[in-house]
Amino acid sequence: GNHLYNIRYTLAALKEPWVGEKQGKNSQEPVDVIIDFSKQLKTLGVDLIVVPIPSKIEAHVSRFDPSLPVNFPLSRGRIKVMQRLLAADVEVIDPLPALLKVEALGEEVYETQGHHVSGVGAKHLGDLIGERLDRYRLKERDKGAFTNSKRESREQRNRKISMWAWPVEYREEEYRHVKDSPIVTIGDCNVFIYGSASLSSHIARASGVPVTDLGASASGAKSHAILAKKGSEWVQERKAVVWIMTSAYMQFAKWLPAYFVR
């Protein structure tokens, strides 16, 4: 039932228009595109932080192959990608250890049906990424302005799945993203689903600074193009770009590069 659903769902995501043969002669290996984009951002004085989120299949391959150990994660491809990025001085956060740690406590960190992290997973990953952002001297550091409480929620935008989540409030109102934050989040559905309980919302709560969310559905492999359209003058006013995507995007297809225009 759910296992087959998750396999079909993940494979369907890999059939998006960015797949290699549809990209043309300029398509490149994903890691090379990310490295090049990181260099572009650094010339503008902006850091790139890559967060490759494993799909449920990658995090729990033993559910789909009973011959493997119960807690065996399909992470070889992810590890290779992360090692190449780190070797090229691209900052990476591996969310898998944190997700498995929370799951060991009895929490469901993935959707029951689907491959995204759940509202619970979003909350804990927001904490993880927020810690990494603590190094910046941001204009607003008012963590007290953000509150959240665990409750059952139907805030997912694409499929109305009831789940436990922590909707974020900012100064006692539902959190809304801003247009010109020093912290920008880009990536696929893992960035923005669940509304005020989204991963972007929890990054804002954990860092104490409202963020600019440029996440778009099925855009893990083309988020850099979305950001590039903002132009170099706008981007160079930021401190960091957090690129969040399902890690399968970086393993099974080639991408088109994107460049800032001054």
C-alpha atoms as a printed R data frame, in Angstrom:
    type eleno elety resid chain resno      x      y       z
1   ATOM     1    CA   GLY     A     1  0.000  0.000   0.000
2   ATOM     2    CA   ASN     A     2  1.926  3.007   1.300
3   ATOM     3    CA   HIS     A     3  5.301  1.550   0.265
4   ATOM     4    CA   LEU     A     4  4.263  1.256  -3.367
5   ATOM     5    CA   TYR     A     5  2.703  4.721  -3.203
6   ATOM     6    CA   ASN     A     6  5.990  6.223  -1.989
7   ATOM     7    CA   ILE     A     7  7.993  4.493  -4.714
8   ATOM     8    CA   ARG     A     8  5.620  5.719  -7.423
9   ATOM     9    CA   TYR     A     9  5.561  9.216  -5.955
10  ATOM    10    CA   THR     A    10  9.356  9.535  -5.868
11  ATOM    11    CA   LEU     A    11  9.802  8.118  -9.367
12  ATOM    12    CA   ALA     A    12  7.122 10.489 -10.688
13  ATOM    13    CA   ALA     A    13  9.056 13.443  -9.267
14  ATOM    14    CA   LEU     A    14 12.062 12.395 -11.320
15  ATOM    15    CA   LYS     A    15 10.117 12.806 -14.564
16  ATOM    16    CA   GLU     A    16  9.933 16.580 -14.304
17  ATOM    17    CA   PRO     A    17 11.041 18.669 -17.357
18  ATOM    18    CA   TRP     A    18 14.555 19.162 -15.958
19  ATOM    19    CA   VAL     A    19 15.592 15.544 -16.668
20  ATOM    20    CA   GLY     A    20 18.872 15.357 -18.634
21  ATOM    21    CA   GLU     A    21 17.836 14.698 -22.214
22  ATOM    22    CA   LYS     A    22 15.260 17.505 -22.075
23  ATOM    23    CA   GLN     A    23 17.779 20.062 -20.897
24  ATOM    24    CA   GLY     A    24 19.862 20.203 -24.056
25  ATOM    25    CA   LYS     A    25 23.589 20.303 -24.673
26  ATOM    26    CA   ASN     A    26 24.298 22.716 -21.813
27  ATOM    27    CA   SER     A    27 23.126 20.360 -19.065
28  ATOM    28    CA   GLN     A    28 25.742 19.383 -16.484
29  ATOM    29    CA   GLU     A    29 26.198 17.076 -13.530
30  ATOM    30    CA   PRO     A    30 24.193 18.436 -10.560
31  ATOM    31    CA   VAL     A    31 27.201 18.685  -8.249
32  ATOM    32    CA   ASP     A    32 29.099 20.762 -10.819
33  ATOM    33    CA   VAL     A    33 26.111 23.109 -11.187
34  ATOM    34    CA   ILE     A    34 25.868 23.551  -7.414
35  ATOM    35    CA   ILE     A    35 29.605 24.177  -7.061
36  ATOM    36    CA   ASP     A    36 29.537 26.795  -9.821
37  ATOM    37    CA   PHE     A    37 26.509 28.504  -8.302
38  ATOM    38    CA   SER     A    38 28.154 28.546  -4.879
39  ATOM    39    CA   LYS     A    39 31.182 30.304  -6.403
40  ATOM    40    CA   GLN     A    40 28.906 32.889  -7.995
41  ATOM    41    CA   LEU     A    41 27.248 33.589  -4.655
42  ATOM    42    CA   LYS     A    42 30.610 33.893  -2.910
43  ATOM    43    CA   THR     A    43 31.699 36.570  -5.385
44  ATOM    44    CA   LEU     A    44 28.601 38.477  -4.234
45  ATOM    45    CA   GLY     A    45 29.517 37.946  -0.578
46  ATOM    46    CA   VAL     A    46 26.717 35.440   0.031
47  ATOM    47    CA   ASP     A    47 27.029 31.959   1.532
48  ATOM    48    CA   LEU     A    48 25.288 28.881   0.124
49  ATOM    49    CA   ILE     A    49 24.138 26.124   2.477
50  ATOM    50    CA   VAL     A    50 22.917 22.941   0.772
51  ATOM    51    CA   VAL     A    51 20.472 20.644   2.589
52  ATOM    52    CA   PRO     A    52 19.897 17.369   0.680
53  ATOM    53    CA   ILE     A    53 16.834 15.779   2.273
54  ATOM    54    CA   PRO     A    54 16.544 12.006   1.813
55  ATOM    55    CA   SER     A    55 13.173 10.773   0.606
56  ATOM    56    CA   LYS     A    56 11.446  8.205   2.748
57  ATOM    57    CA   ILE     A    57 12.770  5.521   0.411
58  ATOM    58    CA   GLU     A    58 16.362  6.642   0.989
59  ATOM    59    CA   ALA     A    59 15.925  6.938   4.747
60  ATOM    60    CA   HIS     A    60 14.197  3.555   5.093
61  ATOM    61    CA   VAL     A    61 15.327  1.353   2.256
62  ATOM    62    CA   SER     A    62 14.847 -1.737   4.461
63  ATOM    63    CA   ARG     A    63 11.083 -1.209   4.169
64  ATOM    64    CA   PHE     A    64 11.401 -1.855   0.446
65  ATOM    65    CA   ASP     A    65 14.166 -4.500   0.552
66  ATOM    66    CA   PRO     A    66 13.608 -6.942   3.472
67  ATOM    67    CA   SER     A    67 17.077 -8.461   2.932
68  ATOM    68    CA   LEU     A    68 18.710 -5.329   4.343
69  ATOM    69    CA   PRO     A    69 19.071 -4.484   8.061
70  ATOM    70    CA   VAL     A    70 16.072 -2.789   9.666
71  ATOM    71    CA   ASN     A    71 17.722  0.623  10.031
72  ATOM    72    CA   PHE     A    72 19.842  0.526   6.872
73  ATOM    73    CA   PRO     A    73 19.608  3.892   5.054
74  ATOM    74    CA   LEU     A    74 20.144  4.108   1.309
75  ATOM    75    CA   SER     A    75 22.680  6.890   1.637
76  ATOM    76    CA   ARG     A    76 25.643  5.929  -0.550
77  ATOM    77    CA   GLY     A    77 24.605  8.291  -3.341
78  ATOM    78    CA   ARG     A    78 23.864 11.107  -0.894
79  ATOM    79    CA   ILE     A    79 27.179 10.628   0.875
80  ATOM    80    CA   LYS     A    80 29.106 10.738  -2.401
81  ATOM    81    CA   VAL     A    81 27.327 13.932  -3.418
82  ATOM    82    CA   MET     A    82 27.932 15.565  -0.034
83  ATOM    83    CA   GLN     A    83 31.609 14.584  -0.039
84  ATOM    84    CA   ARG     A    84 32.125 16.151  -3.463
85  ATOM    85    CA   LEU     A    85 30.405 19.350  -2.378
86  ATOM    86    CA   LEU     A    86 32.372 19.595   0.845
87  ATOM    87    CA   ALA     A    87 35.630 18.975  -1.039
88  ATOM    88    CA   ALA     A    88 34.751 21.954  -3.245
89  ATOM    89    CA   ASP     A    89 34.152 24.176  -0.181
90  ATOM    90    CA   VAL     A    90 30.343 24.085  -0.464
91  ATOM    91    CA   GLU     A    91 28.649 24.062   2.934
92  ATOM    92    CA   VAL     A    92 26.349 21.073   3.463
93  ATOM    93    CA   ILE     A    93 23.967 20.022   6.235
94  ATOM    94    CA   ASP     A    94 23.068 16.322   6.336
95  ATOM    95    CA   PRO     A    95 19.567 16.081   7.869
96  ATOM    96    CA   LEU     A    96 19.390 12.279   7.978
97  ATOM    97    CA   PRO     A    97 21.042 11.723  11.406
98  ATOM    98    CA   ALA     A    98 18.727 14.282  13.009
99  ATOM    99    CA   LEU     A    99 15.639 12.746  11.386
100 ATOM   100    CA   LEU     A   100 16.571  9.217  12.461
101 ATOM   101    CA   LYS     A   101 17.288 10.414  16.003
102 ATOM   102    CA   VAL     A   102 13.858 11.999  16.313
103 ATOM   103    CA   GLU     A   103 12.213  8.969  14.747
104 ATOM   104    CA   ALA     A   104 13.890  6.717  17.303
105 ATOM   105    CA   LEU     A   105 11.914  8.622  19.952
106 ATOM   106    CA   GLY     A   106  8.658  7.512  18.328
107 ATOM   107    CA   GLU     A   107  7.934 10.550  16.161
108 ATOM   108    CA   GLU     A   108  6.833 10.213  12.504
109 ATOM   109    CA   VAL     A   109  9.287 12.395  10.585
110 ATOM   110    CA   TYR     A   110  7.904 11.580   7.120
111 ATOM   111    CA   GLU     A   111  4.412 11.853   5.685
112 ATOM   112    CA   THR     A   112  2.296  8.729   5.970
113 ATOM   113    CA   GLN     A   113  1.698  8.912   2.222
114 ATOM   114    CA   GLY     A   114  4.310 10.808   0.267
115 ATOM   115    CA   HIS     A   115  8.058 11.318   0.429
116 ATOM   116    CA   HIS     A   116  8.270 14.717   2.150
117 ATOM   117    CA   VAL     A   117  9.339 15.248   5.725
118 ATOM   118    CA   SER     A   118  6.334 15.632   8.006
119 ATOM   119    CA   GLY     A   119  5.392 18.644  10.114
120 ATOM   120    CA   VAL     A   120  7.404 17.049  12.915
121 ATOM   121    CA   GLY     A   121 10.410 16.624  10.632
122 ATOM   122    CA   ALA     A   122 10.131 20.242   9.456
123 ATOM   123    CA   LYS     A   123 10.220 21.492  13.023
124 ATOM   124    CA   HIS     A   124 13.367 19.591  13.937
125 ATOM   125    CA   LEU     A   125 15.172 20.385  10.682
126 ATOM   126    CA   GLY     A   126 14.326 24.046  11.226
127 ATOM   127    CA   ASP     A   127 16.125 23.828  14.569
128 ATOM   128    CA   LEU     A   128 19.132 22.166  12.907
129 ATOM   129    CA   ILE     A   129 19.449 24.770  10.159
130 ATOM   130    CA   GLY     A   130 18.731 27.633  12.553
131 ATOM   131    CA   GLU     A   131 21.740 26.617  14.647
132 ATOM   132    CA   ARG     A   132 23.955 26.911  11.575
133 ATOM   133    CA   LEU     A   133 22.639 30.432  10.946
134 ATOM   134    CA   ASP     A   134 23.498 31.583  14.454
135 ATOM   135    CA   ARG     A   135 26.953 32.622  13.209
136 ATOM   136    CA   TYR     A   136 25.532 35.633  11.392
137 ATOM   137    CA   ARG     A   137 25.043 38.962  13.094
138 ATOM   138    CA   LEU     A   138 21.525 39.437  11.827
139 ATOM   139    CA   LYS     A   139 19.559 42.638  12.251
140 ATOM   140    CA   GLU     A   140 16.716 40.883  14.044
141 ATOM   141    CA   ARG     A   141 17.476 38.231  16.615
142 ATOM   142    CA   ASP     A   142 14.199 38.344  18.494
143 ATOM   143    CA   LYS     A   143 13.472 34.668  18.989
144 ATOM   144    CA   GLY     A   144 10.909 35.641  21.598
145 ATOM   145    CA   ALA     A   145  8.749 37.089  18.813
146 ATOM   146    CA   PHE     A   146  8.266 33.571  17.439
147 ATOM   147    CA   THR     A   147  6.126 30.953  19.136
148 ATOM   148    CA   ASN     A   148  4.889 27.516  18.179
149 ATOM   149    CA   SER     A   149  2.841 24.735  19.740
150 ATOM   150    CA   LYS     A   150  2.316 21.185  18.580
151 ATOM   151    CA   ARG     A   151 -1.168 20.460  17.257
152 ATOM   152    CA   GLU     A   152 -2.926 18.473  14.598
153 ATOM   153    CA   SER     A   153 -2.820 20.399  11.357
154 ATOM   154    CA   ARG     A   154 -4.127 20.235   7.786
155 ATOM   155    CA   GLU     A   155 -1.907 23.033   6.521
156 ATOM   156    CA   GLN     A   156 -0.224 21.092   3.737
157 ATOM   157    CA   ARG     A   157 -0.945 22.902   0.476
158 ATOM   158    CA   ASN     A   158 -0.946 20.095  -2.066
159 ATOM   159    CA   ARG     A   159 -2.656 17.173  -0.307
160 ATOM   160    CA   LYS     A   160 -4.835 17.694   2.773
161 ATOM   161    CA   ILE     A   161 -3.112 15.215   5.056
162 ATOM   162    CA   SER     A   162 -3.885 15.513   8.742
163 ATOM   163    CA   MET     A   163 -0.667 15.363  10.768
164 ATOM   164    CA   TRP     A   164  1.036 16.692  13.853
165 ATOM   165    CA   ALA     A   165  2.826 19.961  13.214
166 ATOM   166    CA   TRP     A   166  4.098 23.079  14.946
167 ATOM   167    CA   PRO     A   167  2.549 26.120  13.200
168 ATOM   168    CA   VAL     A   168  4.749 29.167  13.756
169 ATOM   169    CA   GLU     A   169  3.448 32.508  15.005
170 ATOM   170    CA   TYR     A   170  5.296 35.815  14.792
171 ATOM   171    CA   ARG     A   171  4.278 38.388  17.378
172 ATOM   172    CA   GLU     A   172  1.097 36.390  18.068
173 ATOM   173    CA   GLU     A   173  0.007 36.206  14.438
174 ATOM   174    CA   GLU     A   174  0.440 33.446  11.849
175 ATOM   175    CA   TYR     A   175  3.941 33.741  10.453
176 ATOM   176    CA   ARG     A   176  4.244 35.269   6.987
177 ATOM   177    CA   HIS     A   177  7.453 35.290   4.961
178 ATOM   178    CA   VAL     A   178  9.065 38.592   4.015
179 ATOM   179    CA   LYS     A   179 10.473 39.748   0.668
180 ATOM   180    CA   ASP     A   180 13.906 41.053   1.634
181 ATOM   181    CA   SER     A   181 15.319 38.965   4.462
182 ATOM   182    CA   PRO     A   182 19.079 38.411   4.843
183 ATOM   183    CA   ILE     A   183 18.245 34.669   4.806
184 ATOM   184    CA   VAL     A   184 16.715 33.180   1.637
185 ATOM   185    CA   THR     A   185 15.367 29.651   1.302
186 ATOM   186    CA   ILE     A   186 15.120 28.015  -2.119
187 ATOM   187    CA   GLY     A   187 14.227 24.497  -3.200
188 ATOM   188    CA   ASP     A   188 11.340 22.101  -3.700
189 ATOM   189    CA   CYS     A   189  8.173 21.323  -1.746
190 ATOM   190    CA   ASN     A   190 10.166 20.442   1.362
191 ATOM   191    CA   VAL     A   191 10.753 24.191   1.776
192 ATOM   192    CA   PHE     A   192  7.213 25.525   1.851
193 ATOM   193    CA   ILE     A   193  4.547 22.863   2.398
194 ATOM   194    CA   TYR     A   194  2.510 23.002   5.631
195 ATOM   195    CA   GLY     A   195  2.039 26.782   5.424
196 ATOM   196    CA   SER     A   196  3.019 28.436   8.713
197 ATOM   197    CA   ALA     A   197  4.375 25.053   9.884
198 ATOM   198    CA   SER     A   198  6.751 24.811   6.895
199 ATOM   199    CA   LEU     A   199 10.486 24.229   7.096
200 ATOM   200    CA   SER     A   200 11.082 27.848   6.057
201 ATOM   201    CA   SER     A   201  8.833 29.017   8.896
202 ATOM   202    CA   HIS     A   202 10.793 26.961  11.399
203 ATOM   203    CA   ILE     A   203 14.110 28.240  10.055
204 ATOM   204    CA   ALA     A   204 12.774 31.735  10.769
205 ATOM   205    CA   ARG     A   205 11.684 30.732  14.284
206 ATOM   206    CA   ALA     A   206 14.967 28.990  15.082
207 ATOM   207    CA   SER     A   207 17.159 31.785  13.710
208 ATOM   208    CA   GLY     A   208 15.047 34.621  15.107
209 ATOM   209    CA   VAL     A   209 14.797 36.350  11.731
210 ATOM   210    CA   PRO     A   210 11.890 36.265   9.239
211 ATOM   211    CA   VAL     A   211 13.090 34.671   5.997
212 ATOM   212    CA   THR     A   212 12.433 35.072   2.291
213 ATOM   213    CA   ASP     A   213 10.977 31.829   0.930
214 ATOM   214    CA   LEU     A   214 11.467 31.281  -2.819
215 ATOM   215    CA   GLY     A   215 10.632 27.567  -2.736
216 ATOM   216    CA   ALA     A   216  8.520 26.211  -5.599
217 ATOM   217    CA   SER     A   217  6.919 22.850  -6.309
218 ATOM   218    CA   ALA     A   218  9.245 20.345  -8.055
219 ATOM   219    CA   SER     A   219 11.974 23.000  -8.243
220 ATOM   220    CA   GLY     A   220 14.782 21.404  -6.290
221 ATOM   221    CA   ALA     A   221 16.889 21.178  -9.435
222 ATOM   222    CA   LYS     A   222 16.088 24.635 -10.816
223 ATOM   223    CA   SER     A   223 15.886 26.800  -7.699
224 ATOM   224    CA   HIS     A   224 19.161 28.471  -8.609
225 ATOM   225    CA   ALA     A   225 17.536 29.786 -11.804
226 ATOM   226    CA   ILE     A   226 14.650 31.229  -9.776
227 ATOM   227    CA   LEU     A   227 17.132 33.012  -7.511
228 ATOM   228    CA   ALA     A   228 19.312 34.194 -10.407
229 ATOM   229    CA   LYS     A   229 16.314 36.015 -11.855
230 ATOM   230    CA   LYS     A   230 16.320 38.223  -8.768
231 ATOM   231    CA   GLY     A   231 19.559 39.734 -10.068
232 ATOM   232    CA   SER     A   232 22.953 40.147  -8.494
233 ATOM   233    CA   GLU     A   233 22.169 43.521  -6.897
234 ATOM   234    CA   TRP     A   234 19.276 42.061  -4.896
235 ATOM   235    CA   VAL     A   235 21.146 38.883  -3.967
236 ATOM   236    CA   GLN     A   236 24.310 40.612  -2.750
237 ATOM   237    CA   GLU     A   237 22.251 42.232   0.013
238 ATOM   238    CA   ARG     A   238 21.599 38.759   1.535
239 ATOM   239    CA   LYS     A   239 23.733 36.856   4.039
240 ATOM   240    CA   ALA     A   240 22.972 33.236   3.154
241 ATOM   241    CA   VAL     A   241 20.959 31.119   0.741
242 ATOM   242    CA   VAL     A   242 19.684 27.793   2.088
243 ATOM   243    CA   TRP     A   243 19.070 25.364  -0.791
244 ATOM   244    CA   ILE     A   244 16.779 22.546   0.366
245 ATOM   245    CA   MET     A   245 15.845 19.677  -1.935
246 ATOM   246    CA   THR     A   246 15.037 16.001  -2.082
247 ATOM   247    CA   SER     A   247 18.473 14.452  -2.537
248 ATOM   248    CA   ALA     A   248 17.290 12.257  -5.422
249 ATOM   249    CA   TYR     A   249 17.390 15.405  -7.568
250 ATOM   250    CA   MET     A   250 21.173 15.327  -7.318
251 ATOM   251    CA   GLN     A   251 21.611 11.706  -8.316
252 ATOM   252    CA   PHE     A   252 19.496 10.813 -11.318
253 ATOM   253    CA   ALA     A   253 19.507 13.658 -13.838
254 ATOM   254    CA   LYS     A   254 21.562 16.499 -15.279
255 ATOM   255    CA   TRP     A   255 20.759 20.157 -14.643
256 ATOM   256    CA   LEU     A   256 21.061 23.431 -16.491
257 ATOM   257    CA   PRO     A   257 23.408 25.996 -14.938
258 ATOM   258    CA   ALA     A   258 22.142 29.467 -14.030
259 ATOM   259    CA   TYR     A   259 24.036 32.770 -13.938
260 ATOM   260    CA   PHE     A   260 23.470 36.121 -12.307
261 ATOM   261    CA   VAL     A   261 23.218 39.137 -14.572
262 ATOM   262    CA   ARG     A   262 24.566 42.415 -13.221
